[in-house]
Amino acid sequence: MVINGVEIEFDVNDVELVEKVEESIKTKFAEMEVKGSYAETIRYFCNQVFDFFDESFGEGTAIKIFGTKVNYKLCNEALIDFRTQYDSEINKNNQEIFKKLDKYSPNRATRRAKK
């Protein structure tokens, strides 16, 4: 998976990694509280994004992705990009699994037509 031009290792079949991602999303973004100035809001949101990437993919991942910039647009785009790729990987994986399993499932319509 590539986020902001940086390759991060993501395996949709690795339950421990998926659990880390899901837990981090839940704790970091479930109840975002916006308080204070716009600058404080940017810093708070970006720190949540940085923590998310570090918790999910290992310490230092946020620095690789963002460098030392604390930029609201960059953080927001990275999070959206991650979520888009994450959902796409899950859908692709499910389609591949169901396609493989489909050959073992008799087609109901074909069975009914034979009666």
Residue, then its C-alpha position, 0 to 999 in steps of 0.5 A: m500500500v502506498i500512502n503519500g508516496v511511501e510504501i507501507e506493508f499491509d496484508v489484509n489477511d494478517v489478523e493481528l495487523v487488521e486488528k491493530v488498524e481497526e482498534s486504532i481507527k476506533t480509538k483515534f477517530a470515533e469521537m474527535e473533539v474539536k476545541g480551541s483555535y484552528a491551529e490547535t484543531i490541526r495539531y490535534f487531528c494530525n497527531q491522531v493521524f500520526d499516532f494511527f499510522d505508528e500504532s498500526f504499522g510501527e513506530g516511525t511510520a508517520i515520520k516516513i509518510f509526513g516528515t516533520k510537517v503538520n499539515y491538515k490537508l496532507c493528514n486528511e488526504a493520507l487518512i482518506d487514501f489509506r481508508t480507500q485502499y484498505d476497503s479496496e483490499i478487503n473487497k478484492n480479497n473477499q471477491e477472490i475467496f468467493k470466486k474460489l469457493d464458488k466452484y464448490s457451491p452448486n448453482r441453485a438455479t441449475r439444480r432447480a432446472k434439472k428437476 
